[in-house]
Amino acid sequence: FWDADAILSSFNTGAVVAAALLTLGLLEGVLRPAIATSIPTEKGVTTVLDMGANPECKPANLLQFGVMGSIYESYIHSKENPRIGLLSIGQEATKGNDLILAAHRLFSESNLNFVGNIEGQDILKGAVDVVVTDGFVGNVILKFTGSILDFLNSLALRHIKRDIFAKLGILLLKSALRSIKRTLDYTEYGGAPLLGIDGVCIICHGSSSPKAIQSGIKVAYRMVIDEVNDHIKKRLISDGYMFAAVAPGSLKNSTVKQK
């Protein structure tokens, strides 16, 4: 285990997170790790974090999630200066609970490409490249988006059985529907990296298919080859996103830019 460059597991998420923390520990400067999941949108792929590692968070945790998610998007999905959005109940800076309001202030002081608050409907529109939220809300999003494909399949089958013309239409649209299914298929995007630990750990669904495992291995390989953890650590240290991130105004003089 310790000699491996990366580990991939489809075991219980909580157990994998605990084992990674106990065995590998956190990267220097990281307050808490975050599960990052790539989901398909109208404009490509968006990374959402945290997806369940931290049900309760502090503003500094969300800021660091933004840093880690931004670097992950830059190197794994080749997006230059990724747009970051903070999930809230409204786009205005005054909307949200105390956690979101405080996190918004920290993001606004940072040199990240922070576009402001986004709402739930903005996620699948691809309004941003990185969506930051706490693990409680993130896990709800994960379960909901994961059910969309099954719902659409069930809905389509129900109508096809009732209408002969619907069956003919399906045949005509077979190629397009196959493409849509591939876009929505979670196995195309691999597992979810646990960002912030001192190593590469990919968490897969317990019922992952061989294809999903293969995709997860590809993500792990890219993280190792592109030295994503090193970039995260350097960014946290050089830009002051470490423990000092909780101090208001501590980020205003940060000037180091990202890839």
ZILINZI-V865692 format. One record per run of one state. SS is the DSSP state (2 for helix, 1 for strand, 0 for the rest). FROM is the first residue (numbers start at 0). LEN is the number of residues. If there is no record, write none. Layout:
BEGIN
((SS;FROM;LEN) (SS;FROM;LEN))
END
This chain:
BEGIN
((0;0;5) (1;5;4) (0;9;3) (2;12;11) (0;23;2) (1;25;1) (0;26;7) (1;33;8) (0;41;2) (1;43;6) (0;49;9) (2;58;18) (0;76;7) (1;83;4) (0;87;10) (2;97;12) (0;109;4) (1;113;5) (0;118;1) (2;119;4) (0;123;6) (1;129;3) (0;132;2) (2;134;28) (0;162;1) (2;163;9) (0;172;1) (2;173;11) (0;184;1) (2;185;3) (0;188;3) (1;191;4) (0;195;1) (1;196;1) (0;197;2) (1;199;4) (0;203;6) (2;209;16) (0;225;2) (2;227;11) (0;238;4) (2;242;4) (0;246;13))
END
